[in-house]
Amino acid sequence: MAPTVRLYNAWVEAHQEWGPGLHEDGFGLLPSDEVNSPAGFAAWVARLTDEADPAKPNDAGHVYRWIVEGDRVLGGIALRYEFNGAVPPMGHLGYGIRPSARRRGLATWALGRMLDEARGFGLEQLLIMCAADNIASAKTIEHHGGVLEGMRDTACGPARGYWVKL
Ligand SMILES: CC(C)(COP(=O)(O)OP(=O)(O)OC[C@H]1O[C@@H](n2cnc3c(N)ncnc32)[C@H](O)[C@@H]1OP(=O)(O)O)[C@@H](O)C(=O)NCCC(=O)NCCS
């Protein structure tokens, strides 16, 4: 589902499971975001919502989705694409599943849903990157037909770059 202030308590509970210092891939969180107060959380959700709004003057489309089951936030996934066709430095997609919900097929499911959304935007192929030693993410991408292009150097170290045709 799209980010919403309605899930403030559930989101903070999930955030606490990740713990400090662990980057939550797929949520579009920046170090400058202050998400532990209702006001800060609302400002962050408003930013994410604006980044996805085609009516707002952005250089890129950012679509954020939260993976929610009942009243629990289980993960997040982000699609990032530049309107000029350039490939974003960390690829077109990022995702993360909270530790207690891993190995249930959620990342594979969420990636499939987001690829469907990307088709709806008329995108033809997406580059997905994962750290060289991230077997779980590599398998997730390969489930959706990702073709390994090779290794790329990123700000976070060497990463596998996979192209997924839509
Ligand atoms: C990578 C990540 C998103 C996978 O989420 P998940 O919901 O556990 O993934 P799935 O359950 O859909 O599993 C996908 C595949 O990876 C395998 N897998 C999952 N965790 C694994 C692990 N720790 N070791 C080996 N294989 C693993 C699964 O068995 C499955 O393969 P299979 O269907 O052939 O059995 C999750 O581990 C995570 O959030 N990691 C931290 C953030 C991250 O690395 N994000 C990706 C950045 S590109």
The ligand as an ORCA input file, in Angstrom:
! r2SCAN-3c Opt
* xyz 0 1
  C      16.785     -9.502      0.538
  C      15.438     -9.557      1.247
  C      14.614     -8.355      0.785
  C      14.731    -10.870      0.879
  O      13.448    -10.835      1.467
  P      12.585    -12.182      1.720
  O      11.158    -11.773      1.836
  O      13.186    -12.936      2.838
  O      12.814    -12.969      0.341
  P      11.941    -14.200     -0.185
  O      11.318    -14.893      0.969
  O      11.075    -13.695     -1.276
  O      13.080    -15.147     -0.753
  C      13.686    -14.943     -1.999
  C      14.667    -16.069     -2.264
  O      15.840    -15.867     -1.463
  C      16.057    -17.005     -0.638
  N      16.566    -16.513      0.619
  C      15.954    -15.653      1.470
  N      16.760    -15.401      2.507
  C      17.880    -16.126      2.306
  C      19.074    -16.279      3.044
  N      19.262    -15.624      4.184
  N      20.039    -17.090      2.532
  C      19.846    -17.739      1.360
  N      18.733    -17.626      0.605
  C      17.768    -16.826      1.100
  C      14.720    -17.657     -0.495
  O      14.845    -19.028     -0.158
  C      14.133    -17.440     -1.888
  O      14.664    -18.349     -2.811
  P      13.849    -19.658     -3.280
  O      12.471    -19.161     -3.644
  O      14.644    -20.153     -4.426
  O      13.823    -20.544     -2.092
  C      15.602     -9.516      2.796
  O      16.520    -10.513      3.177
  C      16.072     -8.172      3.329
  O      15.273     -7.291      3.610
  N      17.415     -7.988      3.434
  C      17.965     -6.717      3.892
  C      17.742     -5.621      2.862
  C      18.241     -6.006      1.492
  O      19.236     -6.686      1.340
  N      17.525     -5.500      0.472
  C      17.846     -5.744     -0.910
  C      18.630     -4.604     -1.443
  S      18.733     -4.749     -3.222
*
